[in-house]
Amino acid sequence: MNTKNINLENTESTIEINESTNINALYIGEENSELKSIIKFVHNKPNITSRIHIKTVLYDDARLNIEGMLVIEKEAKNTDTYLKI
């Protein structure tokens, strides 16, 4: 299984998943930092397994607002995916 690290700093992003993949993301917020992020994970091939793990550490008054969406296209039959924030 392929491993990929992603950057949460983008306000909106779409990640196409074409092979079995582990995706990891880490965000560390400090002081008064604030992050708003929308991430869409699109599966468009059959028989793919993906595990998506997003972890955060927030200090002081840091804030995080994240939306994660899993999209499984019609042609992506037998997809097995999991998103954990």
N, CA, C and O atoms as a Tinker XYZ file with bonds, in Angstrom:
   340  protein
     1  N      0.846000   -1.183000    0.000000    73     2
     2  CA     0.000000    0.000000    0.000000    64     1     3
     3  C      0.889000    1.244000    0.000000    63     2     4     5
     4  O      1.851000    1.325000    0.763000    81     3
     5  N      0.573000    2.181000   -0.833000    73     3     6
     6  CA     1.303000    3.435000   -0.973000    64     5     7
     7  C      1.026000    4.336000    0.237000    63     6     8     9
     8  O     -0.072000    4.287000    0.791000    81     7
     9  N      1.991000    5.152000    0.656000    73     7    10
    10  CA     1.791000    6.109000    1.753000    64     9    11
    11  C      2.014000    7.516000    1.229000    63    10    12    13
    12  O      2.964000    7.783000    0.493000    81    11
    13  N      1.110000    8.418000    1.628000    73    11    14
    14  CA     1.180000    9.802000    1.157000    64    13    15
    15  C      0.921000   10.726000    2.345000    63    14    16    17
    16  O      0.025000   10.471000    3.150000    81    15
    17  N      1.702000   11.795000    2.454000    73    15    18
    18  CA     1.482000   12.824000    3.467000    64    17    19
    19  C      0.891000   14.044000    2.780000    63    18    20    21
    20  O      1.327000   14.425000    1.694000    81    19
    21  N     -0.106000   14.657000    3.418000    73    19    22
    22  CA    -0.737000   15.823000    2.803000    64    21    23
    23  C     -0.595000   17.044000    3.699000    63    22    24    25
    24  O     -0.397000   16.933000    4.909000    81    23
    25  N     -0.700000   18.203000    3.078000    73    23    26
    26  CA    -0.596000   19.484000    3.765000    64    25    27
    27  C     -1.997000   20.034000    4.007000    63    26    28    29
    28  O     -2.777000   20.175000    3.065000    81    27
    29  N     -2.316000   20.338000    5.232000    73    27    30
    30  CA    -3.643000   20.868000    5.566000    64    29    31
    31  C     -3.735000   22.376000    5.395000    63    30    32    33
    32  O     -4.816000   22.942000    5.558000    81    31
    33  N     -2.652000   23.033000    5.076000    73    31    34
    34  CA    -2.625000   24.491000    5.006000    64    33    35
    35  C     -3.436000   25.061000    3.840000    63    34    36    37
    36  O     -3.783000   26.242000    3.858000    81    35
    37  N     -3.743000   24.247000    2.830000    73    35    38
    38  CA    -4.563000   24.716000    1.713000    64    37    39
    39  C     -6.012000   24.850000    2.177000    63    38    40    41
    40  O     -6.514000   23.978000    2.887000    81    39
    41  N     -6.679000   25.912000    1.791000    73    39    42
    42  CA    -8.053000   26.105000    2.248000    64    41    43
    43  C     -9.021000   25.121000    1.614000    63    42    44    45
    44  O     -9.967000   24.675000    2.264000    81    43
    45  N     -8.793000   24.777000    0.346000    73    43    46
    46  CA    -9.604000   23.768000   -0.327000    64    45    47
    47  C     -8.705000   22.905000   -1.181000    63    46    48    49
    48  O     -7.853000   23.415000   -1.910000    81    47
    49  N     -8.891000   21.597000   -1.096000    73    47    50
    50  CA    -8.106000   20.715000   -1.939000    64    49    51
    51  C     -8.890000   19.458000   -2.271000    63    50    52    53
    52  O     -9.745000   19.008000   -1.508000    81    51
    53  N     -8.574000   18.909000   -3.427000    73    51    54
    54  CA    -9.142000   17.643000   -3.876000    64    53    55
    55  C     -7.987000   16.689000   -4.110000    63    54    56    57
    56  O     -7.029000   17.007000   -4.814000    81    55
    57  N     -8.093000   15.516000   -3.508000    73    55    58
    58  CA    -7.048000   14.513000   -3.644000    64    57    59
    59  C     -7.651000   13.306000   -4.345000    63    58    60    61
    60  O     -8.585000   12.682000   -3.841000    81    59
    61  N     -7.111000   12.988000   -5.506000    73    59    62
    62  CA    -7.583000   11.845000   -6.280000    64    61    63
    63  C     -6.824000   10.608000   -5.816000    63    62    64    65
    64  O     -5.595000   10.613000   -5.745000    81    63
    65  N     -7.559000    9.558000   -5.503000    73    63    66
    66  CA    -6.955000    8.316000   -5.039000    64    65    67
    67  C     -7.173000    7.267000   -6.118000    63    66    68    69
    68  O     -8.301000    6.842000   -6.367000    81    67
    69  N     -6.080000    6.854000   -6.759000    73    67    70
    70  CA    -6.143000    5.910000   -7.873000    64    69    71
    71  C     -5.511000    4.564000   -7.560000    63    70    72    73
    72  O     -5.501000    3.666000   -8.402000    81    71
    73  N     -4.980000    4.424000   -6.345000    73    71    74
    74  CA    -4.383000    3.162000   -5.921000    64    73    75
    75  C     -4.542000    3.034000   -4.413000    63    74    76    77
    76  O     -4.807000    4.023000   -3.729000    81    75
    77  N     -4.384000    1.843000   -3.901000    73    75    78
    78  CA    -4.507000    1.634000   -2.459000    64    77    79
    79  C     -3.471000    2.492000   -1.742000    63    78    80    81
    80  O     -2.283000    2.447000   -2.060000    81    79
    81  N     -3.937000    3.277000   -0.766000    73    79    82
    82  CA    -3.090000    4.308000   -0.171000    64    81    83
    83  C     -3.401000    4.529000    1.299000    63    82    84    85
    84  O     -4.557000    4.466000    1.719000    81    83
    85  N     -2.351000    4.791000    2.083000    73    83    86
    86  CA    -2.472000    5.345000    3.431000    64    85    87
    87  C     -2.169000    6.829000    3.304000    63    86    88    89
    88  O     -1.136000    7.204000    2.751000    81    87
    89  N     -3.057000    7.675000    3.809000    73    87    90
    90  CA    -2.839000    9.118000    3.756000    64    89    91
    91  C     -2.759000    9.638000    5.182000    63    90    92    93
    92  O     -3.617000    9.340000    6.012000    81    91
    93  N     -1.718000   10.419000    5.458000    73    91    94
    94  CA    -1.506000   10.987000    6.789000    64    93    95
    95  C     -1.417000   12.501000    6.695000    63    94    96    97
    96  O     -0.850000   13.051000    5.751000    81    95
    97  N     -1.988000   13.163000    7.693000    73    95    98
    98  CA    -1.869000   14.619000    7.778000    64    97    99
    99  C     -1.710000   14.991000    9.244000    63    98   100   101
   100  O     -2.316000   14.379000   10.123000    81    99
   101  N     -0.891000   15.995000    9.492000    73    99   102
   102  CA    -0.667000   16.482000   10.847000    64   101   103
   103  C     -0.702000   18.001000   10.816000    63   102   104   105
   104  O     -0.081000   18.630000    9.958000    81   103
   105  N     -1.432000   18.584000   11.758000    73   103   106
   106  CA    -1.462000   20.041000   11.885000    64   105   107
   107  C     -1.156000   20.391000   13.333000    63   106   108   109
   108  O     -1.757000   19.830000   14.250000    81   107
   109  N     -0.230000   21.310000   13.543000    73   107   110
   110  CA     0.085000   21.801000   14.884000    64   109   111
   111  C     -0.228000   23.292000   14.904000    63   110   112   113
   112  O      0.395000   24.080000   14.192000    81   111
   113  N     -1.200000   23.664000   15.727000    73   111   114
   114  CA    -1.595000   25.069000   15.843000    64   113   115
   115  C     -1.091000   25.655000   17.149000    63   114   116   117
   116  O     -1.177000   25.023000   18.202000    81   115
   117  N     -0.565000   26.873000   17.071000    73   115   118
   118  CA    -0.031000   27.532000   18.255000    64   117   119
   119  C     -0.604000   28.930000   18.390000    63   118   120   121
   120  O     -1.051000   29.535000   17.415000    81   119
   121  N     -0.583000   29.425000   19.601000    73   119   122
   122  CA    -1.030000   30.780000   19.941000    64   121   123
   123  C     -2.439000   31.034000   19.413000    63   122   124   125
   124  O     -3.372000   30.331000   19.800000    81   123
   125  N     -2.609000   32.017000   18.543000    73   123   126
   126  CA    -3.935000   32.354000   18.030000    64   125   127
   127  C     -4.137000   31.894000   16.590000    63   126   128   129
   128  O     -4.985000   32.442000   15.886000    81   127
   129  N     -3.386000   30.914000   16.147000    73   127   130
   130  CA    -3.508000   30.472000   14.755000    64   129   131
   131  C     -4.887000   29.849000   14.522000    63   130   132   133
   132  O     -5.491000   29.270000   15.425000    81   131
   133  N     -5.358000   29.986000   13.296000    73   131   134
   134  CA    -6.649000   29.415000   12.925000    64   133   135
   135  C     -6.526000   28.835000   11.520000    63   134   136   137
   136  O     -6.004000   29.483000   10.613000    81   135
   137  N     -7.006000   27.623000   11.354000    73   135   138
   138  CA    -6.966000   26.967000   10.057000    64   137   139
   139  C     -8.358000   26.499000    9.690000    63   138   140   141
   140  O     -9.025000   25.823000   10.474000    81   139
   141  N     -8.792000   26.861000    8.499000    73   139   142
   142  CA   -10.038000   26.354000    7.931000    64   141   143
   143  C     -9.661000   25.612000    6.661000    63   142   144   145
   144  O     -9.010000   26.171000    5.779000    81   143
   145  N    -10.068000   24.363000    6.569000    73   143   146
   146  CA    -9.666000   23.547000    5.432000    64   145   147
   147  C    -10.802000   22.621000    5.016000    63   146   148   149
   148  O    -11.480000   22.028000    5.855000    81   147
   149  N    -10.996000   22.508000    3.703000    73   147   150
   150  CA   -11.966000   21.573000    3.128000    64   149   151
   151  C    -11.180000   20.629000    2.227000    63   150   152   153
   152  O    -10.508000   21.062000    1.291000    81   151
   153  N    -11.270000   19.341000    2.518000    73   151   154
   154  CA   -10.528000   18.354000    1.746000    64   153   155
   155  C    -11.504000   17.311000    1.213000    63   154   156   157
   156  O    -12.302000   16.740000    1.956000    81   155
   157  N    -11.419000   17.079000   -0.092000    73   155   158
   158  CA   -12.252000   16.075000   -0.735000    64   157   159
   159  C    -11.333000   14.968000   -1.258000    63   158   160   161
   160  O    -10.390000   15.230000   -2.004000    81   159
   161  N    -11.622000   13.733000   -0.855000    73   159   162
   162  CA   -10.869000   12.562000   -1.296000    64   161   163
   163  C    -11.731000   11.817000   -2.310000    63   162   164   165
   164  O    -12.807000   11.323000   -1.974000    81   163
   165  N    -11.259000   11.739000   -3.544000    73   163   166
   166  CA   -12.053000   11.160000   -4.625000    64   165   167
   167  C    -11.450000    9.816000   -5.044000    63   166   168   169
   168  O    -10.289000    9.732000   -5.442000    81   167
   169  N    -12.272000    8.771000   -4.942000    73   167   170
   170  CA   -11.875000    7.429000   -5.380000    64   169   171
   171  C    -12.534000    7.185000   -6.734000    63   170   172   173
   172  O    -13.755000    7.289000   -6.858000    81   171
   173  N    -11.736000    6.863000   -7.744000    73   171   174
   174  CA   -12.332000    6.663000   -9.059000    64   173   175
   175  C    -11.842000    5.406000   -9.781000    63   174   176   177
   176  O    -11.987000    5.286000  -10.997000    81   175
   177  N    -11.268000    4.481000   -9.032000    73   175   178
   178  CA   -10.868000    3.185000   -9.598000    64   177   179
   179  C    -11.418000    2.082000   -8.696000    63   178   180   181
   180  O    -11.566000    2.290000   -7.492000    81   179
   181  N    -11.722000    0.918000   -9.260000    73   179   182
   182  CA   -12.273000   -0.178000   -8.454000    64   181   183
   183  C    -11.216000   -0.860000   -7.578000    63   182   184   185
   184  O    -10.015000   -0.776000   -7.835000    81   183
   185  N    -11.702000   -1.529000   -6.546000    73   183   186
   186  CA   -10.881000   -2.397000   -5.682000    64   185   187
   187  C     -9.739000   -1.658000   -4.991000    63   186   188   189
   188  O     -8.628000   -2.179000   -4.888000    81   187
   189  N    -10.011000   -0.458000   -4.523000    73   187   190
   190  CA    -9.009000    0.345000   -3.826000    64   189   191
   191  C     -9.305000    0.350000   -2.330000    63   190   192   193
   192  O    -10.461000    0.396000   -1.910000    81   191
   193  N     -8.246000    0.302000   -1.545000    73   191   194
   194  CA    -8.352000    0.453000   -0.097000    64   193   195
   195  C     -7.606000    1.731000    0.277000    63   194   196   197
   196  O     -6.468000    1.940000   -0.144000    81   195
   197  N     -8.251000    2.579000    1.066000    73   195   198
   198  CA    -7.546000    3.779000    1.539000    64   197   199
   199  C     -7.853000    4.003000    3.010000    63   198   200   201
   200  O     -8.972000    3.787000    3.476000    81   199
   201  N     -6.833000    4.439000    3.723000    73   199   202
   202  CA    -6.953000    4.796000    5.133000    64   201   203
   203  C     -6.431000    6.216000    5.265000    63   202   204   205
   204  O     -5.281000    6.499000    4.930000    81   203
   205  N     -7.283000    7.106000    5.755000    73   203   206
   206  CA    -6.947000    8.523000    5.839000    64   205   207
   207  C     -6.984000    8.930000    7.307000    63   206   208   209
   208  O     -8.024000    8.823000    7.957000    81   207
   209  N     -5.856000    9.393000    7.827000    73   207   210
   210  CA    -5.733000    9.780000    9.230000    64   209   211
   211  C     -5.277000   11.229000    9.308000    63   210   212   213
   212  O     -4.219000   11.588000    8.792000    81   211
   213  N     -6.083000   12.052000    9.953000    73   211   214
   214  CA    -5.748000   13.458000   10.142000    64   213   215
   215  C     -5.642000   13.699000   11.648000    63   214   216   217
   216  O     -6.603000   13.483000   12.386000    81   215
   217  N     -4.478000   14.142000   12.091000    73   215   218
   218  CA    -4.247000   14.384000   13.519000    64   217   219
   219  C     -3.872000   15.841000   13.722000    63   218   220   221
   220  O     -3.210000   16.455000   12.885000    81   219
   221  N     -4.308000   16.378000   14.847000    73   219   222
   222  CA    -4.001000   17.773000   15.154000    64   221   223
   223  C     -3.545000   17.913000   16.601000    63   222   224   225
   224  O     -3.935000   17.145000   17.480000    81   223
   225  N     -2.712000   18.914000   16.814000    73   223   226
   226  CA    -2.298000   19.326000   18.155000    64   225   227
   227  C     -2.540000   20.830000   18.206000    63   226   228   229
   228  O     -1.999000   21.579000   17.392000    81   227
   229  N     -3.348000   21.267000   19.158000    73   227   230
   230  CA    -3.673000   22.690000   19.278000    64   229   231
   231  C     -3.221000   23.203000   20.639000    63   230   232   233
   232  O     -3.586000   22.650000   21.677000    81   231
   233  N     -2.426000   24.258000   20.622000    73   231   234
   234  CA    -1.960000   24.897000   21.847000    64   233   235
   235  C     -2.646000   26.250000   22.005000    63   234   236   237
   236  O     -3.104000   26.853000   21.035000    81   235
   237  N     -2.704000   26.703000   23.237000    73   235   238
   238  CA    -3.205000   28.042000   23.560000    64   237   239
   239  C     -4.609000   28.243000   22.969000    63   238   240   241
   240  O     -5.515000   27.452000   23.232000    81   239
   241  N     -4.781000   29.294000   22.179000    73   239   242
   242  CA    -6.091000   29.600000   21.596000    64   241   243
   243  C     -6.180000   29.206000   20.122000    63   242   244   245
   244  O     -7.009000   29.748000   19.391000    81   243
   245  N     -5.352000   28.286000   19.682000    73   243   246
   246  CA    -5.372000   27.845000   18.285000    64   245   247
   247  C     -6.695000   27.151000   17.967000    63   246   248   249
   248  O     -7.299000   26.507000   18.825000    81   247
   249  N     -7.133000   27.298000   16.711000    73   247   250
   250  CA    -8.405000   26.712000   16.284000    64   249   251
   251  C     -8.229000   25.973000   14.966000    63   250   252   253
   252  O     -7.374000   26.310000   14.147000    81   251
   253  N     -9.066000   24.955000   14.786000    73   251   254
   254  CA    -9.069000   24.187000   13.557000    64   253   255
   255  C    -10.511000   23.914000   13.160000    63   254   256   257
   256  O    -11.319000   23.466000   13.974000    81   255
   257  N    -10.823000   24.189000   11.905000    73   255   258
   258  CA   -12.132000   23.866000   11.340000    64   257   259
   259  C    -11.852000   23.091000   10.063000    63   258   260   261
   260  O    -11.373000   23.655000    9.079000    81   259
   261  N    -12.150000   21.801000   10.079000    73   259   262
   262  CA   -11.819000   20.965000    8.928000    64   261   263
   263  C    -13.046000   20.177000    8.478000    63   262   264   265
   264  O    -13.787000   19.619000    9.287000    81   263
   265  N    -13.234000   20.150000    7.160000    73   263   266
   266  CA   -14.286000   19.346000    6.551000    64   265   267
   267  C    -13.616000   18.321000    5.676000    63   266   268   269
   268  O    -12.836000   18.667000    4.789000    81   267
   269  N    -13.912000   17.064000    5.916000    73   267   270
   270  CA   -13.372000   16.001000    5.079000    64   269   271
   271  C    -14.518000   15.277000    4.401000    63   270   272   273
   272  O    -15.508000   14.927000    5.043000    81   271
   273  N    -14.384000   15.051000    3.093000    73   271   274
   274  CA   -15.442000   14.383000    2.350000    64   273   275
   275  C    -14.838000   13.233000    1.553000    63   274   276   277
   276  O    -13.830000   13.397000    0.866000    81   275
   277  N    -15.472000   12.067000    1.656000    73   275   278
   278  CA   -15.078000   10.913000    0.856000    64   277   279
   279  C    -16.041000   10.810000   -0.315000    63   278   280   281
   280  O    -17.256000   10.760000   -0.124000    81   279
   281  N    -15.503000   10.779000   -1.522000    73   279   282
   282  CA   -16.323000   10.632000   -2.722000    64   281   283
   283  C    -15.920000    9.320000   -3.387000    63   282   284   285
   284  O    -14.750000    9.102000   -3.701000    81   283
   285  N    -16.895000    8.462000   -3.594000    73   283   286
   286  CA   -16.649000    7.196000   -4.277000    64   285   287
   287  C    -17.434000    7.236000   -5.578000    63   286   288   289
   288  O    -18.663000    7.158000   -5.581000    81   287
   289  N    -16.714000    7.359000   -6.670000    73   287   290
   290  CA   -17.340000    7.445000   -7.984000    64   289   291
   291  C    -17.987000    6.109000   -8.346000    63   290   292   293
   292  O    -17.630000    5.063000   -7.804000    81   291
   293  N    -18.932000    6.164000   -9.259000    73   291   294
   294  CA   -19.690000    4.987000   -9.670000    64   293   295
   295  C    -18.787000    3.842000  -10.135000    63   294   296   297
   296  O    -19.055000    2.676000   -9.847000    81   295
   297  N    -17.719000    4.183000  -10.853000    73   295   298
   298  CA   -16.824000    3.148000  -11.386000    64   297   299
   299  C    -15.880000    2.569000  -10.328000    63   298   300   301
   300  O    -15.133000    1.637000  -10.627000    81   299
   301  N    -15.893000    3.093000   -9.110000    73   299   302
   302  CA   -14.983000    2.650000   -8.043000    64   301   303
   303  C    -15.628000    1.574000   -7.174000    63   302   304   305
   304  O    -15.681000    1.704000   -5.951000    81   303
   305  N    -16.108000    0.531000   -7.801000    73   303   306
   306  CA   -16.767000   -0.554000   -7.074000    64   305   307
   307  C    -15.754000   -1.255000   -6.157000    63   306   308   309
   308  O    -14.558000   -1.302000   -6.444000    81   307
   309  N    -16.261000   -1.787000   -5.071000    73   307   310
   310  CA   -15.471000   -2.518000   -4.075000    64   309   311
   311  C    -14.402000   -1.651000   -3.415000    63   310   312   313
   312  O    -13.355000   -2.158000   -3.012000    81   311
   313  N    -14.653000   -0.371000   -3.305000    73   311   314
   314  CA   -13.746000    0.526000   -2.600000    64   313   315
   315  C    -13.940000    0.371000   -1.096000    63   314   316   317
   316  O    -15.068000    0.284000   -0.611000    81   315
   317  N    -12.851000    0.337000   -0.377000    73   315   318
   318  CA   -12.862000    0.245000    1.085000    64   317   319
   319  C    -12.066000    1.442000    1.601000    63   318   320   321
   320  O    -10.846000    1.495000    1.448000    81   319
   321  N    -12.762000    2.402000    2.213000    73   319   322
   322  CA   -12.078000    3.610000    2.664000    64   321   323
   323  C    -12.511000    3.979000    4.081000    63   322   324   325
   324  O    -13.592000    3.608000    4.538000    81   323
   325  N    -11.637000    4.719000    4.762000    73   323   326
   326  CA   -11.884000    5.113000    6.142000    64   325   327
   327  C    -11.213000    6.463000    6.384000    63   326   328   329
   328  O    -10.035000    6.642000    6.076000    81   327
   329  N    -11.962000    7.402000    6.934000    73   327   330
   330  CA   -11.438000    8.729000    7.254000    64   329   331
   331  C    -11.561000    8.945000    8.751000    63   330   332   333
   332  O    -12.656000    8.873000    9.311000    81   331
   333  N    -10.436000    9.208000    9.395000    73   331   334
   334  CA   -10.418000    9.446000   10.848000    64   333   335
   335  C     -9.787000   10.804000   11.111000    63   334   336   337
   336  O     -8.644000   11.059000   10.734000    81   335
   337  N    -10.555000   11.673000   11.767000    73   335   338
   338  CA   -10.050000   12.995000   12.131000    64   337   339
   339  C     -9.980000   13.070000   13.641000    63   338   340
   340  O     -9.580000   14.097000   14.190000    81   339
